[in-house]
């Protein structure tokens, strides 16, 4: 999870996808991310490259999870099962 923090008021908001290095720097905000010690220094070329690589890796991981879920749904439907349908035991319990 990436958060952009306004350095002057300490308020936080989730960063929009179009958030760019210049926009963050020009607005005086800090870029914080889970798993990184402190704010990102996007003026440092190494810091910017590392942030880009980590963000790209997170995006690839998300797409892999989505693909696995989609394939599991297709496989379950081909076998005649509806994904996320309650099991027999759960449906036999009176409400």
Steps between C-alpha positions, in 0.01 A plus 500: 500500500637838401403818680574861414536714812477877508817593686350822637177364650589131557177392325506185287310391190541206268701603197330515162643282222613804301717621789842583358832595655473866396145531631597358838810720523327818379208467742731454799364155582684189616453154349470222758463130421455188710826311541725802436680682781388862493391710202627429150763739364394527138764766428763226541524297175563177694199562725281579202614183318442284808152645547417436134625139517309428823180655363538298178554181702189568708298554181628170353411319824149649497445391140624147580253475790216625282593250226506210751158601637357529148642159400365340821154639425507366143622159618230477770226595254622239249464237773145616566572685823415861565787686661426641846190283535438377853580138568223248577570513874476876509178505297339231720524718809163668558507875528 
